[in-house]
Amino acid sequence: MKKDNSSKQEFLFGKRNYIIMLIGIAVIALGFILMAGGGSDDPNVFNSEIYGWRRIRLAPTLVIIGLGIEIYAIFANSKK
């Protein structure tokens, strides 16, 4: 007996789309890692690092870029 291969489902996206999605996830994760940490456990001590360039400019920019990469990966035409 032969097996019917016509019922085999294709993936929703191509391999290229999945690779781009993984890159977007990595960029978003890096942005969140840069936002984390650096605080003081003592409530009487002000830590000026919370308003540093890394947390105010770089990390949110990376998250927004990562989201843009994700949107591109979803709408990119993988099949020609």
All heavy atoms as a GROMACS GRO file, in nm:
protein
  625
    1MET      N    1   0.082  -0.119   0.000
    1MET     CA    2   0.000   0.000   0.000
    1MET      C    3   0.087   0.126   0.000
    1MET      O    4   0.186   0.131   0.070
    1MET     CB    5  -0.085   0.002   0.127
    1MET     CG    6  -0.210  -0.077   0.115
    1MET     SD    7  -0.321  -0.024   0.242
    1MET     CE    8  -0.344  -0.175   0.327
    2LYS      N    9   0.042   0.222  -0.076
    2LYS     CA   10   0.112   0.350  -0.079
    2LYS      C   11   0.048   0.445   0.021
    2LYS      O   12  -0.073   0.444   0.041
    2LYS     CB   13   0.103   0.413  -0.217
    2LYS     CG   14   0.189   0.349  -0.319
    2LYS     CD   15   0.180   0.429  -0.446
    2LYS     CE   16   0.277   0.378  -0.548
    2LYS     NZ   17   0.269   0.456  -0.672
    3LYS      N   18   0.132   0.525   0.082
    3LYS     CA   19   0.081   0.628   0.173
    3LYS      C   20   0.049   0.753   0.092
    3LYS      O   21   0.122   0.787  -0.001
    3LYS     CB   22   0.182   0.662   0.281
    3LYS     CG   23   0.200   0.553   0.382
    3LYS     CD   24   0.289   0.599   0.495
    3LYS     CE   25   0.302   0.490   0.598
    3LYS     NZ   26   0.386   0.531   0.708
    4ASP      N   27  -0.058   0.818   0.129
    4ASP     CA   28  -0.098   0.939   0.059
    4ASP      C   29  -0.025   1.059   0.118
    4ASP      O   30  -0.048   1.098   0.231
    4ASP     CB   31  -0.250   0.958   0.072
    4ASP     CG   32  -0.298   1.074  -0.013
    4ASP    OD1   33  -0.223   1.116  -0.103
    4ASP    OD2   34  -0.410   1.121   0.012
    5ASN      N   35   0.069   1.115   0.042
    5ASN     CA   36   0.147   1.230   0.088
    5ASN      C   37   0.080   1.362   0.056
    5ASN      O   38   0.131   1.467   0.088
    5ASN     CB   39   0.287   1.229   0.026
    5ASN     CG   40   0.372   1.118   0.082
    5ASN    OD1   41   0.346   1.070   0.192
    5ASN    ND2   42   0.471   1.076   0.007
    6SER      N   43  -0.034   1.358  -0.011
    6SER     CA   44  -0.101   1.483  -0.048
    6SER      C   45  -0.162   1.554   0.073
    6SER      O   46  -0.190   1.672   0.067
    6SER     CB   47  -0.208   1.457  -0.154
    6SER     OG   48  -0.308   1.372  -0.100
    7SER      N   49  -0.183   1.481   0.182
    7SER     CA   50  -0.241   1.544   0.301
    7SER      C   51  -0.134   1.609   0.389
    7SER      O   52  -0.166   1.662   0.495
    7SER     CB   53  -0.319   1.441   0.382
    7SER     OG   54  -0.230   1.342   0.431
    8LYS      N   55  -0.012   1.604   0.346
    8LYS     CA   56   0.097   1.665   0.422
    8LYS      C   57   0.080   1.817   0.422
    8LYS      O   58   0.071   1.880   0.318
    8LYS     CB   59   0.230   1.627   0.359
    8LYS     CG   60   0.350   1.671   0.438
    8LYS     CD   61   0.476   1.623   0.370
    8LYS     CE   62   0.597   1.668   0.446
    8LYS     NZ   63   0.721   1.625   0.380
    9GLN      N   64   0.077   1.874   0.539
    9GLN     CA   65   0.057   2.018   0.551
    9GLN      C   66   0.191   2.092   0.546
    9GLN      O   67   0.290   2.045   0.601
    9GLN     CB   68  -0.014   2.052   0.682
    9GLN     CG   69  -0.154   2.001   0.689
    9GLN     CD   70  -0.220   2.038   0.821
    9GLN    OE1   71  -0.157   2.095   0.909
    9GLN    NE2   72  -0.347   2.005   0.832
   10GLU      N   73   0.188   2.206   0.482
   10GLU     CA   74   0.308   2.289   0.477
   10GLU      C   75   0.308   2.383   0.597
   10GLU      O   76   0.204   2.412   0.654
   10GLU     CB   77   0.309   2.370   0.348
   10GLU     CG   78   0.324   2.287   0.225
   10GLU     CD   79   0.336   2.373   0.100
   10GLU    OE1   80   0.366   2.492   0.111
   10GLU    OE2   81   0.312   2.317  -0.008
   11PHE      N   82   0.429   2.428   0.631
   11PHE     CA   83   0.440   2.526   0.739
   11PHE      C   84   0.381   2.658   0.694
   11PHE      O   85   0.378   2.689   0.575
   11PHE     CB   86   0.586   2.546   0.779
   11PHE     CG   87   0.644   2.430   0.853
   11PHE    CD1   88   0.743   2.354   0.798
   11PHE    CD2   89   0.598   2.398   0.980
   11PHE    CE1   90   0.796   2.247   0.865
   11PHE    CE2   91   0.651   2.292   1.049
   11PHE     CZ   92   0.750   2.214   0.992
   12LEU      N   93   0.336   2.735   0.790
   12LEU     CA   94   0.276   2.863   0.758
   12LEU      C   95   0.377   2.959   0.697
   12LEU      O   96   0.347   3.031   0.604
   12LEU     CB   97   0.214   2.924   0.885
   12LEU     CG   98   0.141   3.056   0.868
   12LEU    CD1   99   0.023   3.038   0.773
   12LEU    CD2  100   0.093   3.107   1.002
   13PHE      N  101   0.500   2.958   0.750
   13PHE     CA  102   0.606   3.045   0.701
   13PHE      C  103   0.719   2.960   0.646
   13PHE      O  104   0.731   2.843   0.675
   13PHE     CB  105   0.661   3.134   0.814
   13PHE     CG  106   0.560   3.224   0.875
   13PHE    CD1  107   0.523   3.210   1.007
   13PHE    CD2  108   0.501   3.326   0.802
   13PHE    CE1  109   0.431   3.295   1.064
   13PHE    CE2  110   0.409   3.410   0.857
   13PHE     CZ  111   0.374   3.395   0.989
   14GLY      N  112   0.805   3.026   0.571
   14GLY     CA  113   0.924   2.958   0.521
   14GLY      C  114   1.035   2.962   0.625
   14GLY      O  115   1.026   3.029   0.729
   15LYS      N  116   1.142   2.891   0.597
   15LYS     CA  117   1.256   2.884   0.688
   15LYS      C  118   1.314   3.024   0.713
   15LYS      O  119   1.352   3.058   0.823
   15LYS     CB  120   1.361   2.791   0.629
   15LYS     CG  121   1.479   2.768   0.718
   15LYS     CD  122   1.576   2.669   0.655
   15LYS     CE  123   1.696   2.648   0.744
   15LYS     NZ  124   1.791   2.556   0.683
   16ARG      N  125   1.319   3.104   0.607
   16ARG     CA  126   1.372   3.241   0.619
   16ARG      C  127   1.291   3.323   0.719
   16ARG      O  128   1.347   3.398   0.799
   16ARG     CB  129   1.370   3.306   0.481
   16ARG     CG  130   1.419   3.447   0.479
   16ARG     CD  131   1.420   3.500   0.335
   16ARG     NE  132   1.442   3.641   0.334
   16ARG     CZ  133   1.346   3.732   0.323
   16ARG    NH1  134   1.222   3.695   0.309
   16ARG    NH2  135   1.375   3.859   0.323
   17ASN      N  136   1.157   3.308   0.716
   17ASN     CA  137   1.072   3.382   0.808
   17ASN      C  138   1.101   3.342   0.954
   17ASN      O  139   1.104   3.428   1.042
   17ASN     CB  140   0.924   3.356   0.778
   17ASN     CG  141   0.884   3.414   0.645
   17ASN    OD1  142   0.906   3.350   0.544
   17ASN    ND2  143   0.828   3.533   0.646
   18TYR      N  144   1.119   3.213   0.977
   18TYR     CA  145   1.148   3.167   1.113
   18TYR      C  146   1.283   3.218   1.163
   18TYR      O  147   1.298   3.252   1.280
   18TYR     CB  148   1.140   3.015   1.122
   18TYR     CG  149   0.999   2.963   1.114
   18TYR    CD1  150   0.955   2.885   1.008
   18TYR    CD2  151   0.907   2.994   1.214
   18TYR    CE1  152   0.826   2.839   1.000
   18TYR    CE2  153   0.777   2.948   1.208
   18TYR     CZ  154   0.737   2.870   1.101
   18TYR     OH  155   0.609   2.825   1.095
   19ILE      N  156   1.379   3.223   1.076
   19ILE     CA  157   1.511   3.275   1.115
   19ILE      C  158   1.501   3.423   1.150
   19ILE      O  159   1.556   3.468   1.251
   19ILE     CB  160   1.614   3.251   1.002
   19ILE    CG1  161   1.642   3.102   0.989
   19ILE    CG2  162   1.743   3.328   1.027
   19ILE    CD1  163   1.725   3.064   0.868
   20ILE      N  164   1.427   3.499   1.071
   20ILE     CA  165   1.408   3.641   1.100
   20ILE      C  166   1.334   3.659   1.232
   20ILE      O  167   1.366   3.748   1.311
   20ILE     CB  168   1.335   3.711   0.984
   20ILE    CG1  169   1.422   3.710   0.858
   20ILE    CG2  170   1.299   3.855   1.019
   20ILE    CD1  171   1.351   3.757   0.733
   21MET      N  172   1.234   3.573   1.258
   21MET     CA  173   1.161   3.581   1.386
   21MET      C  174   1.254   3.555   1.504
   21MET      O  175   1.244   3.621   1.607
   21MET     CB  176   1.046   3.482   1.387
   21MET     CG  177   0.927   3.525   1.308
   21MET     SD  178   0.798   3.402   1.328
   21MET     CE  179   0.673   3.472   1.225
   22LEU      N  180   1.343   3.457   1.491
   22LEU     CA  181   1.437   3.428   1.599
   22LEU      C  182   1.531   3.546   1.624
   22LEU      O  183   1.564   3.577   1.738
   22LEU     CB  184   1.517   3.302   1.568
   22LEU     CG  185   1.441   3.170   1.582
   22LEU    CD1  186   1.527   3.054   1.536
   22LEU    CD2  187   1.398   3.150   1.727
   23ILE      N  188   1.573   3.612   1.517
   23ILE     CA  189   1.658   3.730   1.533
   23ILE      C  190   1.581   3.840   1.606
   23ILE      O  191   1.634   3.906   1.696
   23ILE     CB  192   1.709   3.779   1.395
   23ILE    CG1  193   1.806   3.677   1.337
   23ILE    CG2  194   1.773   3.916   1.406
   23ILE    CD1  195   1.844   3.702   1.193
   24GLY      N  196   1.454   3.860   1.570
   24GLY     CA  197   1.371   3.960   1.637
   24GLY      C  198   1.353   3.930   1.784
   24GLY      O  199   1.361   4.019   1.870
   25ILE      N  200   1.332   3.802   1.818
   25ILE     CA  201   1.317   3.763   1.958
   25ILE      C  202   1.446   3.789   2.035
   25ILE      O  203   1.444   3.836   2.149
   25ILE     CB  204   1.275   3.615   1.968
   25ILE    CG1  205   1.131   3.600   1.919
   25ILE    CG2  206   1.288   3.563   2.110
   25ILE    CD1  207   1.086   3.457   1.902
   26ALA      N  208   1.560   3.761   1.972
   26ALA     CA  209   1.689   3.785   2.038
   26ALA      C  210   1.711   3.934   2.063
   26ALA      O  211   1.761   3.974   2.170
   26ALA     CB  212   1.802   3.728   1.953
   27VAL      N  213   1.673   4.019   1.969
   27VAL     CA  214   1.690   4.164   1.986
   27VAL      C  215   1.598   4.214   2.098
   27VAL      O  216   1.639   4.295   2.182
   27VAL     CB  217   1.662   4.238   1.853
   27VAL    CG1  218   1.657   4.388   1.873
   27VAL    CG2  219   1.768   4.202   1.750
   28ILE      N  220   1.474   4.166   2.103
   28ILE     CA  221   1.382   4.205   2.209
   28ILE      C  222   1.434   4.159   2.344
   28ILE      O  223   1.433   4.235   2.442
   28ILE     CB  224   1.242   4.148   2.183
   28ILE    CG1  225   1.179   4.217   2.062
   28ILE    CG2  226   1.152   4.165   2.305
   28ILE    CD1  227   1.050   4.153   2.014
   29ALA      N  228   1.484   4.035   2.353
   29ALA     CA  229   1.538   3.984   2.479
   29ALA      C  230   1.658   4.067   2.525
   29ALA      O  231   1.670   4.099   2.644
   29ALA     CB  232   1.577   3.838   2.463
   30LEU      N  233   1.744   4.105   2.432
   30LEU     CA  234   1.859   4.190   2.467
   30LEU      C  235   1.812   4.324   2.522
   30LEU      O  236   1.868   4.375   2.620
   30LEU     CB  237   1.949   4.209   2.346
   30LEU     CG  238   2.071   4.299   2.366
   30LEU    CD1  239   2.165   4.238   2.469
   30LEU    CD2  240   2.143   4.321   2.234
   31GLY      N  241   1.709   4.382   2.462
   31GLY     CA  242   1.656   4.508   2.512
   31GLY      C  243   1.604   4.496   2.654
   31GLY      O  244   1.630   4.583   2.738
   32PHE      N  245   1.531   4.388   2.683
   32PHE     CA  246   1.481   4.371   2.819
   32PHE      C  247   1.592   4.342   2.919
   32PHE      O  248   1.586   4.384   3.034
   32PHE     CB  249   1.375   4.260   2.823
   32PHE     CG  250   1.239   4.308   2.780
   32PHE    CD1  251   1.185   4.266   2.660
   32PHE    CD2  252   1.168   4.397   2.858
   32PHE    CE1  253   1.061   4.310   2.619
   32PHE    CE2  254   1.044   4.443   2.818
   32PHE     CZ  255   0.990   4.399   2.698
   33ILE      N  256   1.695   4.270   2.877
   33ILE     CA  257   1.809   4.245   2.965
   33ILE      C  258   1.879   4.376   3.000
   33ILE      O  259   1.920   4.398   3.114
   33ILE     CB  260   1.906   4.145   2.900
   33ILE    CG1  261   1.843   4.006   2.900
   33ILE    CG2  262   2.041   4.144   2.971
   33ILE    CD1  263   1.918   3.904   2.817
   34LEU      N  264   1.892   4.465   2.902
   34LEU     CA  265   1.957   4.594   2.928
   34LEU      C  266   1.873   4.682   3.020
   34LEU      O  267   1.926   4.770   3.087
   34LEU     CB  268   1.984   4.667   2.796
   34LEU     CG  269   2.094   4.607   2.710
   34LEU    CD1  270   2.104   4.680   2.578
   34LEU    CD2  271   2.228   4.610   2.782
   35MET      N  272   1.741   4.662   3.022
   35MET     CA  273   1.655   4.740   3.112
   35MET      C  274   1.664   4.692   3.256
   35MET      O  275   1.634   4.767   3.349
   35MET     CB  276   1.509   4.729   3.068
   35MET     CG  277   1.472   4.815   2.953
   35MET     SD  278   1.295   4.804   2.927
   35MET     CE  279   1.286   4.816   2.752
   36ALA      N  280   1.704   4.569   3.278
   36ALA     CA  281   1.698   4.507   3.411
   36ALA      C  282   1.821   4.540   3.495
   36ALA      O  283   1.926   4.576   3.444
   36ALA     CB  284   1.685   4.357   3.397
   37GLY      N  285   1.805   4.522   3.625
   37GLY     CA  286   1.917   4.529   3.719
   37GLY      C  287   1.963   4.669   3.753
   37GLY      O  288   1.914   4.768   3.702
   38GLY      N  289   2.059   4.676   3.845
   38GLY     CA  290   2.124   4.801   3.880
   38GLY      C  291   2.056   4.882   3.988
   38GLY      O  292   2.097   4.994   4.016
   39GLY      N  293   1.957   4.829   4.051
   39GLY     CA  294   1.888   4.905   4.156
   39GLY      C  295   1.950   4.882   4.293
   39GLY      O  296   2.026   4.790   4.315
   40SER      N  297   1.915   4.967   4.386
   40SER     CA  298   1.964   4.954   4.523
   40SER      C  299   1.854   4.896   4.611
   40SER      O  300   1.736   4.928   4.595
   40SER     CB  301   2.005   5.092   4.576
   40SER     OG  302   2.040   5.081   4.712
   41ASP      N  303   1.891   4.810   4.705
   41ASP     CA  304   1.793   4.753   4.798
   41ASP      C  305   1.759   4.849   4.911
   41ASP      O  306   1.660   4.832   4.979
   41ASP     CB  307   1.847   4.622   4.856
   41ASP     CG  308   1.857   4.513   4.751
   41ASP    OD1  309   1.783   4.520   4.651
   41ASP    OD2  310   1.938   4.421   4.770
   42ASP      N  311   1.842   4.951   4.931
   42ASP     CA  312   1.819   5.048   5.037
   42ASP      C  313   1.727   5.157   4.985
   42ASP      O  314   1.759   5.227   4.890
   42ASP     CB  315   1.954   5.108   5.080
   42ASP     CG  316   1.940   5.200   5.200
   42ASP    OD1  317   1.830   5.207   5.257
   42ASP    OD2  318   2.041   5.263   5.236
   43PRO      N  319   1.607   5.175   5.046
   43PRO     CA  320   1.514   5.277   4.996
   43PRO      C  321   1.562   5.420   5.020
   43PRO      O  322   1.509   5.513   4.960
   43PRO     CB  323   1.386   5.249   5.074
   43PRO     CG  324   1.428   5.175   5.195
   43PRO     CD  325   1.552   5.100   5.158
   44ASN      N  326   1.663   5.441   5.103
   44ASN     CA  327   1.713   5.575   5.133
   44ASN      C  328   1.824   5.619   5.039
   44ASN      O  329   1.872   5.731   5.048
   44ASN     CB  330   1.764   5.582   5.277
   44ASN     CG  331   1.652   5.558   5.375
   44ASN    OD1  332   1.538   5.601   5.352
   44ASN    ND2  333   1.681   5.488   5.482
   45VAL      N  334   1.866   5.531   4.949
   45VAL     CA  335   1.975   5.561   4.857
   45VAL      C  336   1.917   5.578   4.717
   45VAL      O  337   1.846   5.492   4.666
   45VAL     CB  338   2.080   5.448   4.857
   45VAL    CG1  339   2.187   5.474   4.754
   45VAL    CG2  340   2.141   5.433   4.995
   46PHE      N  341   1.946   5.693   4.655
   46PHE     CA  342   1.901   5.718   4.519
   46PHE      C  343   2.006   5.665   4.422
   46PHE      O  344   2.124   5.694   4.432
   46PHE     CB  345   1.879   5.868   4.496
   46PHE     CG  346   1.841   5.900   4.354
   46PHE    CD1  347   1.714   5.869   4.307
   46PHE    CD2  348   1.932   5.958   4.268
   46PHE    CE1  349   1.678   5.897   4.177
   46PHE    CE2  350   1.897   5.988   4.138
   46PHE     CZ  351   1.769   5.958   4.092
   47ASN      N  352   1.961   5.586   4.328
   47ASN     CA  353   2.052   5.531   4.228
   47ASN      C  354   2.027   5.603   4.096
   47ASN      O  355   1.923   5.584   4.033
   47ASN     CB  356   2.027   5.381   4.214
   47ASN     CG  357   2.128   5.315   4.125
   47ASN    OD1  358   2.217   5.380   4.073
   47ASN    ND2  359   2.116   5.185   4.107
   48SER      N  360   2.122   5.683   4.054
   48SER     CA  361   2.104   5.760   3.931
   48SER      C  362   2.116   5.673   3.806
   48SER      O  363   2.080   5.717   3.697
   48SER     CB  364   2.207   5.873   3.925
   48SER     OG  365   2.338   5.819   3.920
   49GLU      N  366   2.161   5.551   3.820
   49GLU     CA  367   2.175   5.461   3.706
   49GLU      C  368   2.040   5.427   3.642
   49GLU      O  369   2.032   5.392   3.526
   49GLU     CB  370   2.247   5.332   3.749
   49GLU     CG  371   2.263   5.228   3.640
   49GLU     CD  372   2.347   5.275   3.522
   49GLU    OE1  373   2.431   5.364   3.540
   49GLU    OE2  374   2.327   5.222   3.412
   50ILE      N  375   1.934   5.441   3.718
   50ILE     CA  376   1.801   5.411   3.664
   50ILE      C  377   1.765   5.506   3.551
   50ILE      O  378   1.684   5.473   3.465
   50ILE     CB  379   1.695   5.416   3.776
   50ILE    CG1  380   1.566   5.353   3.724
   50ILE    CG2  381   1.664   5.554   3.820
   50ILE    CD1  382   1.509   5.252   3.816
   51TYR      N  383   1.823   5.624   3.547
   51TYR     CA  384   1.798   5.720   3.441
   51TYR      C  385   1.914   5.726   3.341
   51TYR      O  386   1.930   5.824   3.271
   51TYR     CB  387   1.774   5.860   3.500
   51TYR     CG  388   1.654   5.863   3.590
   51TYR    CD1  389   1.668   5.885   3.726
   51TYR    CD2  390   1.527   5.844   3.539
   51TYR    CE1  391   1.558   5.888   3.810
   51TYR    CE2  392   1.416   5.845   3.622
   51TYR     CZ  393   1.433   5.868   3.756
   51TYR     OH  394   1.324   5.869   3.838
   52GLY      N  395   1.993   5.622   3.335
   52GLY     CA  396   2.109   5.618   3.245
   52GLY      C  397   2.069   5.602   3.099
   52GLY      O  398   1.957   5.565   3.065
   53TRP      N  399   2.165   5.628   3.012
   53TRP     CA  400   2.144   5.622   2.868
   53TRP      C  401   2.100   5.482   2.823
   53TRP      O  402   2.017   5.467   2.735
   53TRP     CB  403   2.274   5.662   2.799
   53TRP     CG  404   2.267   5.658   2.651
   53TRP    CD1  405   2.216   5.755   2.570
   53TRP    CD2  406   2.310   5.554   2.564
   53TRP    NE1  407   2.225   5.715   2.439
   53TRP    CE2  408   2.283   5.593   2.433
   53TRP    CE3  409   2.369   5.430   2.587
   53TRP    CZ2  410   2.314   5.513   2.324
   53TRP    CZ3  411   2.400   5.350   2.478
   53TRP    CH2  412   2.372   5.392   2.348
   54ARG      N  413   2.157   5.382   2.888
   54ARG     CA  414   2.127   5.244   2.852
   54ARG      C  415   1.979   5.212   2.873
   54ARG      O  416   1.916   5.147   2.790
   54ARG     CB  417   2.213   5.150   2.936
   54ARG     CG  418   2.192   5.005   2.906
   54ARG     CD  419   2.264   4.920   3.006
   54ARG     NE  420   2.188   4.924   3.131
   54ARG     CZ  421   2.218   4.856   3.239
   54ARG    NH1  422   2.325   4.781   3.240
   54ARG    NH2  423   2.146   4.864   3.347
   55ARG      N  424   1.921   5.257   2.982
   55ARG     CA  425   1.782   5.224   3.014
   55ARG      C  426   1.681   5.317   2.950
   55ARG      O  427   1.569   5.278   2.925
   55ARG     CB  428   1.763   5.228   3.165
   55ARG     CG  429   1.827   5.112   3.231
   55ARG     CD  430   1.782   5.101   3.372
   55ARG     NE  431   1.841   4.984   3.433
   55ARG     CZ  432   1.875   4.978   3.557
   55ARG    NH1  433   1.853   5.079   3.636
   55ARG    NH2  434   1.928   4.868   3.605
   56ILE      N  435   1.718   5.439   2.926
   56ILE     CA  436   1.623   5.537   2.872
   56ILE      C  437   1.624   5.537   2.719
   56ILE      O  438   1.520   5.554   2.656
   56ILE     CB  439   1.658   5.678   2.926
   56ILE    CG1  440   1.643   5.682   3.077
   56ILE    CG2  441   1.570   5.783   2.860
   56ILE    CD1  442   1.502   5.656   3.128
   57ARG      N  443   1.738   5.518   2.658
   57ARG     CA  444   1.747   5.528   2.512
   57ARG      C  445   1.770   5.393   2.442
   57ARG      O  446   1.696   5.355   2.353
   57ARG     CB  447   1.861   5.622   2.472
   57ARG     CG  448   1.845   5.760   2.526
   57ARG     CD  449   1.784   5.849   2.421
   57ARG     NE  450   1.795   5.987   2.464
   57ARG     CZ  451   1.690   6.063   2.482
   57ARG    NH1  452   1.570   6.016   2.461
   57ARG    NH2  453   1.705   6.187   2.521
   58LEU      N  454   1.874   5.322   2.482
   58LEU     CA  455   1.918   5.203   2.411
   58LEU      C  456   1.819   5.087   2.423
   58LEU      O  457   1.778   5.029   2.322
   58LEU     CB  458   2.056   5.161   2.460
   58LEU     CG  459   2.115   5.038   2.392
   58LEU    CD1  460   2.136   5.064   2.244
   58LEU    CD2  461   2.247   5.001   2.458
   59ALA      N  462   1.780   5.053   2.544
   59ALA     CA  463   1.693   4.937   2.564
   59ALA      C  464   1.556   4.951   2.497
   59ALA      O  465   1.514   4.860   2.425
   59ALA     CB  466   1.679   4.908   2.714
   60PRO      N  467   1.484   5.063   2.516
   60PRO     CA  468   1.356   5.076   2.446
   60PRO      C  469   1.371   5.078   2.294
   60PRO      O  470   1.286   5.026   2.222
   60PRO     CB  471   1.299   5.208   2.496
   60PRO     CG  472   1.368   5.234   2.624
   60PRO     CD  473   1.504   5.173   2.610
   61THR      N  474   1.480   5.135   2.245
   61THR     CA  475   1.504   5.137   2.101
   61THR      C  476   1.523   4.995   2.048
   61THR      O  477   1.469   4.960   1.943
   61THR     CB  478   1.627   5.224   2.068
   61THR    OG1  479   1.607   5.355   2.120
   61THR    CG2  480   1.652   5.230   1.919
   62LEU      N  481   1.598   4.912   2.121
   62LEU     CA  482   1.617   4.774   2.079
   62LEU      C  483   1.485   4.696   2.079
   62LEU      O  484   1.460   4.616   1.989
   62LEU     CB  485   1.718   4.704   2.169
   62LEU     CG  486   1.864   4.740   2.146
   62LEU    CD1  487   1.953   4.673   2.248
   62LEU    CD2  488   1.906   4.703   2.005
   63VAL      N  489   1.401   4.720   2.179
   63VAL     CA  490   1.272   4.650   2.184
   63VAL      C  491   1.185   4.691   2.065
   63VAL      O  492   1.122   4.606   2.000
   63VAL     CB  493   1.201   4.677   2.318
   63VAL    CG1  494   1.059   4.625   2.317
   63VAL    CG2  495   1.279   4.615   2.433
   64ILE      N  496   1.183   4.819   2.032
   64ILE     CA  497   1.102   4.865   1.918
   64ILE      C  498   1.158   4.810   1.787
   64ILE      O  499   1.082   4.768   1.699
   64ILE     CB  500   1.096   5.019   1.917
   64ILE    CG1  501   1.013   5.067   2.036
   64ILE    CG2  502   1.039   5.071   1.786
   64ILE    CD1  503   1.018   5.216   2.059
   65ILE      N  504   1.290   4.807   1.773
   65ILE     CA  505   1.351   4.748   1.653
   65ILE      C  506   1.317   4.600   1.643
   65ILE      O  507   1.284   4.549   1.535
   65ILE     CB  508   1.503   4.773   1.652
   65ILE    CG1  509   1.533   4.920   1.628
   65ILE    CG2  510   1.572   4.685   1.547
   65ILE    CD1  511   1.679   4.957   1.647
   66GLY      N  512   1.324   4.531   1.756
   66GLY     CA  513   1.289   4.389   1.757
   66GLY      C  514   1.144   4.364   1.716
   66GLY      O  515   1.115   4.270   1.642
   67LEU      N  516   1.054   4.449   1.762
   67LEU     CA  517   0.914   4.436   1.721
   67LEU      C  518   0.898   4.462   1.572
   67LEU      O  519   0.819   4.396   1.505
   67LEU     CB  520   0.826   4.531   1.803
   67LEU     CG  521   0.806   4.494   1.949
   67LEU    CD1  522   0.732   4.604   2.023
   67LEU    CD2  523   0.731   4.364   1.961
   68GLY      N  524   0.972   4.558   1.521
   68GLY     CA  525   0.969   4.584   1.377
   68GLY      C  526   1.020   4.464   1.297
   68GLY      O  527   0.964   4.430   1.192
   69ILE      N  528   1.123   4.400   1.346
   69ILE     CA  529   1.175   4.280   1.280
   69ILE      C  530   1.070   4.169   1.281
   69ILE      O  531   1.052   4.098   1.182
   69ILE     CB  532   1.307   4.234   1.347
   69ILE    CG1  533   1.418   4.335   1.320
   69ILE    CG2  534   1.348   4.096   1.298
   69ILE    CD1  535   1.545   4.310   1.399
   70GLU      N  536   1.000   4.154   1.393
   70GLU     CA  537   0.895   4.052   1.403
   70GLU      C  538   0.782   4.079   1.303
   70GLU      O  539   0.733   3.988   1.238
   70GLU     CB  540   0.839   4.047   1.545
   70GLU     CG  541   0.936   3.994   1.648
   70GLU     CD  542   0.972   3.850   1.627
   70GLU    OE1  543   0.882   3.770   1.590
   70GLU    OE2  544   1.088   3.815   1.648
   71ILE      N  545   0.741   4.203   1.293
   71ILE     CA  546   0.634   4.238   1.199
   71ILE      C  547   0.681   4.213   1.055
   71ILE      O  548   0.606   4.159   0.974
   71ILE     CB  549   0.590   4.384   1.220
   71ILE    CG1  550   0.518   4.397   1.354
   71ILE    CG2  551   0.501   4.432   1.105
   71ILE    CD1  552   0.490   4.539   1.396
   72TYR      N  553   0.804   4.248   1.026
   72TYR     CA  554   0.858   4.220   0.892
   72TYR      C  555   0.859   4.070   0.864
   72TYR      O  556   0.825   4.027   0.753
   72TYR     CB  557   0.999   4.278   0.879
   72TYR     CG  558   1.067   4.236   0.750
   72TYR    CD1  559   1.031   4.297   0.631
   72TYR    CD2  560   1.163   4.136   0.748
   72TYR    CE1  561   1.091   4.259   0.511
   72TYR    CE2  562   1.223   4.098   0.630
   72TYR     CZ  563   1.187   4.158   0.512
   72TYR     OH  564   1.245   4.120   0.395
   73ALA      N  565   0.899   3.990   0.963
   73ALA     CA  566   0.905   3.845   0.944
   73ALA      C  567   0.768   3.786   0.917
   73ALA      O  568   0.754   3.690   0.841
   73ALA     CB  569   0.967   3.779   1.066
   74ILE      N  570   0.665   3.844   0.977
   74ILE     CA  571   0.530   3.793   0.956
   74ILE      C  572   0.480   3.826   0.815
   74ILE      O  573   0.420   3.742   0.748
   74ILE     CB  574   0.434   3.850   1.062
   74ILE    CG1  575   0.468   3.790   1.198
   74ILE    CG2  576   0.289   3.824   1.026
   74ILE    CD1  577   0.396   3.855   1.314
   75PHE      N  578   0.507   3.946   0.769
   75PHE     CA  579   0.453   3.990   0.640
   75PHE      C  580   0.546   3.964   0.522
   75PHE      O  581   0.505   3.986   0.408
   75PHE     CB  582   0.415   4.139   0.646
   75PHE     CG  583   0.295   4.163   0.731
   75PHE    CD1  584   0.308   4.232   0.851
   75PHE    CD2  585   0.171   4.118   0.694
   75PHE    CE1  586   0.197   4.256   0.932
   75PHE    CE2  587   0.060   4.140   0.774
   75PHE     CZ  588   0.073   4.210   0.893
   76ALA      N  589   0.668   3.923   0.545
   76ALA     CA  590   0.762   3.897   0.435
   76ALA      C  591   0.713   3.777   0.354
   76ALA      O  592   0.671   3.676   0.410
   76ALA     CB  593   0.902   3.871   0.488
   77ASN      N  594   0.722   3.788   0.225
   77ASN     CA  595   0.678   3.680   0.138
   77ASN      C  596   0.791   3.578   0.126
   77ASN      O  597   0.894   3.606   0.067
   77ASN     CB  598   0.641   3.737   0.000
   77ASN     CG  599   0.580   3.633  -0.088
   77ASN    OD1  600   0.553   3.521  -0.046
   77ASN    ND2  601   0.554   3.670  -0.212
   78SER      N  602   0.769   3.460   0.182
   78SER     CA  603   0.876   3.361   0.182
   78SER      C  604   0.873   3.274   0.058
   78SER      O  605   0.972   3.216   0.021
   78SER     CB  606   0.863   3.273   0.304
   78SER     OG  607   0.742   3.201   0.299
   79LYS      N  608   0.759   3.263  -0.007
   79LYS     CA  609   0.748   3.176  -0.122
   79LYS      C  610   0.739   3.257  -0.249
   79LYS      O  611   0.654   3.342  -0.263
   79LYS     CB  612   0.626   3.086  -0.106
   79LYS     CG  613   0.641   3.000   0.016
   79LYS     CD  614   0.524   2.911   0.034
   79LYS     CE  615   0.550   2.830   0.161
   79LYS     NZ  616   0.441   2.756   0.205
   80LYS      N  617   0.828   3.230  -0.340
   80LYS     CA  618   0.833   3.308  -0.463
   80LYS      C  619   0.764   3.233  -0.574
   80LYS      O  620   0.770   3.117  -0.589
   80LYS     CB  621   0.976   3.337  -0.498
   80LYS     CG  622   1.047   3.405  -0.384
   80LYS     CD  623   1.117   3.526  -0.429
   80LYS     CE  624   1.172   3.591  -0.303
   80LYS     NZ  625   1.233   3.708  -0.313
   0.00000   0.00000   0.00000
